[in-house]
Amino acid sequence: MENGYAKRLDDAKDLTRLFDIVKDLVEDMLGRSRAGLMLGLARLGLSPQGYLGGYFVLGSNAIVLNKDVLDHVRAAYPEHYNAYAFNILLHEYLHTVGYLDEGELRAITHTLTQETFGSDHPVTTIAAAMDPTSGDRDAPAFFRSLAMPPHGFKPPGRGPMEIVRGFDPDATPYIY
């Protein structure tokens, strides 16, 4: 697929740049947007029994991502970090623009990534793993190996939530 999104994803250096791509994709494909969001990174833990990748605080402007999972993916699979972070940001951003039903949202995320990046791109594979209707039997295995820590992994101690400064700068150019 030659639409520029894959190159932008590869070139993105931080969560703010990944979020710029998410916003552009959602506006281009669904005609929806939302400004003035903030991003928090919190140590929410992860284990082979499960974890929370992120969440949107309904009625607020806050998206929170699990720093433990992001750190694990960055350390263990740096080549897939942008794809993973993009997918979680996309999922949570879709909540902010009105998609609240998890099943519907997972299917939309999968469809958007497939149409934008193609079926074989890691972003689409991750979206397929989170979409129970995808029928892709290989995706959950890929996702488990990507995001699940090895036996005995212990996340670092809990700390305060980190707010990502300058996360949605288009909405607040007057704040420095």
NORRA-V641481 format. One record per residue. SS is DSSP state (a for helix, b for strand, c for the rest). PSI is psi as a letter, one per 20 degrees, with the letter a starting at -180 (* if undefined). Layout:
# NORRA-V641481
ss:SS psi:PSI
ss:SS psi:PSI
This chain:
# NORRA-V641481
ss:c psi:p
ss:c psi:n
ss:c psi:j
ss:c psi:h
ss:a psi:g
ss:a psi:g
ss:a psi:g
ss:a psi:h
ss:a psi:g
ss:a psi:h
ss:a psi:i
ss:c psi:p
ss:c psi:i
ss:c psi:r
ss:a psi:h
ss:a psi:g
ss:a psi:h
ss:a psi:h
ss:a psi:h
ss:a psi:g
ss:a psi:g
ss:a psi:g
ss:a psi:g
ss:a psi:g
ss:a psi:g
ss:a psi:g
ss:a psi:g
ss:a psi:g
ss:a psi:h
ss:a psi:i
ss:c psi:k
ss:c psi:q
ss:c psi:r
ss:c psi:p
ss:c psi:r
ss:c psi:k
ss:c psi:q
ss:b psi:q
ss:b psi:p
ss:b psi:q
ss:b psi:p
ss:b psi:q
ss:c psi:n
ss:c psi:j
ss:c psi:r
ss:c psi:q
ss:b psi:r
ss:c psi:i
ss:c psi:i
ss:b psi:r
ss:c psi:r
ss:c psi:p
ss:c psi:h
ss:b psi:r
ss:b psi:q
ss:b psi:p
ss:c psi:o
ss:c psi:p
ss:c psi:j
ss:c psi:a
ss:c psi:k
ss:b psi:p
ss:b psi:p
ss:b psi:p
ss:b psi:q
ss:b psi:o
ss:a psi:h
ss:a psi:g
ss:a psi:g
ss:a psi:g
ss:a psi:g
ss:a psi:g
ss:a psi:g
ss:a psi:h
ss:a psi:g
ss:a psi:h
ss:c psi:m
ss:a psi:h
ss:a psi:i
ss:a psi:j
ss:a psi:g
ss:a psi:g
ss:a psi:g
ss:a psi:g
ss:a psi:g
ss:a psi:g
ss:a psi:g
ss:a psi:g
ss:a psi:g
ss:a psi:g
ss:a psi:g
ss:a psi:h
ss:a psi:h
ss:a psi:h
ss:a psi:g
ss:a psi:h
ss:c psi:j
ss:c psi:i
ss:c psi:o
ss:c psi:h
ss:c psi:o
ss:a psi:g
ss:a psi:g
ss:a psi:g
ss:a psi:g
ss:a psi:h
ss:a psi:g
ss:a psi:g
ss:a psi:g
ss:a psi:g
ss:a psi:g
ss:a psi:g
ss:a psi:h
ss:a psi:g
ss:a psi:h
ss:a psi:g
ss:a psi:i
ss:c psi:r
ss:c psi:h
ss:c psi:i
ss:c psi:q
ss:a psi:h
ss:a psi:g
ss:a psi:h
ss:a psi:g
ss:a psi:g
ss:a psi:h
ss:a psi:h
ss:a psi:h
ss:a psi:i
ss:c psi:o
ss:c psi:i
ss:c psi:j
ss:c psi:h
ss:c psi:j
ss:c psi:o
ss:c psi:h
ss:c psi:h
ss:a psi:g
ss:a psi:h
ss:a psi:g
ss:a psi:g
ss:a psi:g
ss:a psi:g
ss:a psi:h
ss:a psi:g
ss:a psi:i
ss:c psi:p
ss:c psi:r
ss:c psi:r
ss:c psi:p
ss:c psi:i
ss:c psi:p
ss:c psi:p
ss:c psi:q
ss:c psi:r
ss:c psi:q
ss:c psi:q
ss:c psi:a
ss:c psi:q
ss:c psi:p
ss:b psi:p
ss:b psi:p
ss:c psi:o
ss:c psi:p
ss:c psi:k
ss:c psi:g
ss:c psi:m
ss:a psi:h
ss:a psi:h
ss:a psi:h
ss:c psi:m
ss:c psi:i
ss:c psi:i
ss:c psi:p
ss:c psi:*
